[in-house]
Amino acid sequence: MATASEALSAIHEETLTKQPLTPAQLAWRRFRRHKMAMFGLLLLILLIVYVVGGSFVFAEKYANFVNTGIKLQAPSQAHPFGTDAVGRDILARSIYGGQISLLIGLAAVIVALAAGVTIGALSGYYGGWIDSILMRFTEAMLCIPQLFLLIVAAKYLGDKIHNFQAFGREFSGSVIVIILIIGFDSWMYLARIVRSQFLSLKEQEFVTAARCTGTSNLAIIAYHILPNSVAPIIVNATLGVANAILTEAYISFLGLGVRQPTATWGNMLESANRYLETAPWLWFFPGLLILLTVLAINFVGDGLRDALDPRAMVE
Amino acid sequence: MGRYIVRRLLQAIPLLFIISVILFVLSVEMGDPLATFGGRQVIKSEDRKRLTRQLGLDKPLYVQYIVWLVGNDWMTMDVNGDGKPDVDENGQLVYGTRKGILRGDLGTSFVTKQPVTEMIAERLPNTLLLMITSEVIILIVALVIGLASALKQYSIFDHTVTAFSFIGYSMPIPLLALGLIYIFAVYFKRWGLPYFPTGGMFDPQAGPSWQQTAWHLVLPVTAISLISIAGYSRYVRGSMLEVIQQDYIRTARAKGLAERRVVFIHALKNAALPLVTIVGLDLPFLLAGAVVTETIFAWPGMGRLFYDHTTRSDFPVLMGIIMIIAVLVVVFQLITDVTYSFLDPRIRYD
């Protein structure tokens, strides 16, 4: 009897003295238990190590080095992934291409986040005619098949942005073009999610309280409502990165994406169609890398969805 | 209901207006349509100027938009560029010939000089054949797989399906399509097995026939289906798991109905209902075709038409295709909502 109550008070002691876990720690705890999500995270880390670490092994000059004497060679010891139609090493190109593909995925989502959160927040918070106009615009964007709009926008911007230098390397201006058009073509669902969050949150008492103390509309949006709707935004943005990488691959495959010699996983697939029978390594390796990356991000996104759900069991 | 439909159709007008403006601005300015106008011949600069005036490309953007919208048969033409309206040999003023999209004239292609309506009518059946075949297969397979994995939740089968559906919707289309071609066309040929064609709708030597088309349909349909089955079957599984926990299912079981009847009549009917929405919203985009798949398999559909004419800056064709799709999206959304309220009487629009 005495031991039981002692044990009980010990437990009470522990719960009372221990620091409560922050929401982020709770989420991480749930995320860790999600096997597929942890697998996805591991895979993603490996892929990042591959594209970043690889650039210490091969120089960018080597990845872009044209040698038509060794074009379309099958995988061998000298070129483990084979060579492409102008004799460039596919292994080295897949490393530098991966950097650009991942960069495009991330940056496009940042653009989409900026547009989607702004439009969704304004629309949900102010309502009225602002809401009507913004939501009509969102609907209009959703009525156009995504790839069609991207093709037209890619053609429109085409070579309007010049090449630029960054990190001591030269980047094709088309990288920026692709980031912008994918970003501005994938904010619509985000805007709708943010809007619906704002619609319900703005009626809550803490918003009324903030308004009573004279907080400005902008501060209420940015500091009171937005932090409360961050969970669905994070999940959507994560899955958005996967989508952006796939979309880049499609536009580049069609030849409207990032220009050569800058490699991306997408434009490495571009000429693969022509050498279908003779050189399967042209499309196999970049295709596989895209698949693995998108798969890993989708796993992580799925895990985040479960981990960030406030209704999920708190243990 | 009637008032609801009318209101929705009225709301569609500003929507279509916004879409047309966005795309018009992008597609008119995206390149030089005259660059490929003369085919392989180079156009003389005088001819180029005359053509520019004839096509109205010298006009400001908003005038071009109005002409595209309502036509130019009320405007005088100035093709010779002398600043005065043209007159024909009888001394009559010459007017434009275009009627505008509002009167059903989608214009004429810069590349083929064919009416856009004709070009779309030529391609649409091919796309419909490809996409509807795929959609039917997707629906049947997704229903079967989704149902099976919901009934055997957390079984090995369910886990396998989950894993494959993740791979399915993470799959880049080129990898899947080229992989299928490589195995079933290239390798099967090497092994002396009956192999599938790599592209097109028929063998040029055999000529077009329905057997040829069916044979050429197999690989593209497989590629499109495999990717979409993943998402659809997850959806069926989720909605089936939700339905199976409802009270009316317990009631059906409690009154001693056969399990098969409970699953197929009581549960499946309700679980499949949300699919109506998904299919209804997907349909117009199916008409748009799958640009990447059609390109890989050299399938002469709408997606290819759109892509080919974008690369040549042929904006009447692009605008025609996109506006038709946009109208269909609006119409199908309405049909979906009406059908849904018919299938599920709990939903009312007033």
Contacts between the chains, C-beta under 8 A, distances in Angstrom:
chain1	res1	chain2	res2	distance
A	36	B	166	7.8
A	136	B	14	5.9
A	136	B	15	6.0
A	136	B	18	6.3
A	137	B	18	6.2
A	139	B	15	5.8
A	140	B	15	5.4
A	140	B	18	4.1
A	140	B	19	4.7
A	140	B	22	6.9
A	141	B	22	7.8
A	143	B	15	6.8
A	143	B	19	5.7
A	143	B	325	7.6
A	143	B	326	4.6
A	143	B	329	4.4
A	143	B	330	6.8
A	144	B	19	6.2
A	144	B	22	7.8
A	144	B	23	7.0
A	144	B	322	6.1
A	144	B	325	7.4
A	144	B	326	6.5
A	145	B	285	5.4
A	145	B	288	4.3
A	145	B	322	7.8
A	145	B	325	6.1
A	147	B	291	5.1
A	147	B	292	7.4
A	147	B	303	7.9
A	148	B	288	6.5
A	148	B	291	7.5
A	148	B	306	6.0
A	148	B	318	8.0
A	148	B	321	7.6
A	148	B	322	6.1
A	148	B	325	7.6
A	149	B	23	7.7
A	151	B	291	7.2
A	151	B	306	7.2
A	151	B	307	6.2
A	151	B	310	5.1
A	152	B	23	6.6
A	152	B	26	5.0
A	152	B	27	5.5
A	152	B	30	6.5
A	152	B	310	6.2
A	152	B	318	6.4
A	153	B	26	6.1
A	155	B	30	4.5
A	155	B	31	6.2
A	155	B	310	5.5
A	155	B	311	7.2
A	155	B	313	7.3
A	156	B	26	4.7
A	156	B	27	7.4
A	156	B	29	6.3
A	156	B	30	4.1
A	158	B	30	7.2
A	158	B	31	7.3
A	242	B	170	6.9
A	246	B	170	8.0
A	246	B	172	5.8
A	249	B	172	5.1
A	249	B	174	6.9
A	250	B	172	7.7
A	250	B	173	7.0
A	250	B	174	7.8
A	250	B	291	7.6
A	250	B	292	5.2
A	253	B	174	5.3
A	253	B	292	6.2
A	253	B	295	7.9
A	254	B	291	6.8
A	254	B	292	6.9
A	254	B	295	6.5
A	254	B	307	6.3
A	255	B	311	7.9
A	256	B	311	7.9
A	269	B	172	7.9
A	269	B	174	5.0
A	269	B	175	8.0
A	272	B	174	7.1
A	272	B	178	6.3
A	273	B	178	7.3
A	273	B	295	7.7
A	273	B	296	6.3
A	276	B	178	6.4
A	276	B	181	6.1
A	276	B	182	6.8
A	276	B	186	7.0
A	276	B	198	6.8
A	277	B	182	8.0
A	277	B	186	5.0
A	280	B	178	7.7
A	280	B	182	5.4
A	283	B	174	6.2
A	283	B	175	6.6
A	283	B	178	4.8
A	284	B	175	7.6
A	284	B	179	7.8
A	287	B	172	5.7
A	287	B	174	6.1
A	287	B	175	3.1
A	287	B	178	7.2
A	287	B	179	7.7
A	288	B	175	6.9
A	290	B	172	4.6
A	290	B	175	6.9
A	291	B	167	7.4
A	291	B	170	5.9
A	291	B	171	5.9
A	291	B	172	6.1
A	291	B	175	5.9
A	294	B	170	4.0
A	294	B	171	7.9
A	294	B	172	7.2
A	295	B	166	6.3
A	295	B	167	6.4
A	295	B	170	4.1
A	298	B	166	6.1
A	298	B	169	7.2
A	298	B	170	5.3
A	299	B	166	6.9
A	302	B	166	8.0
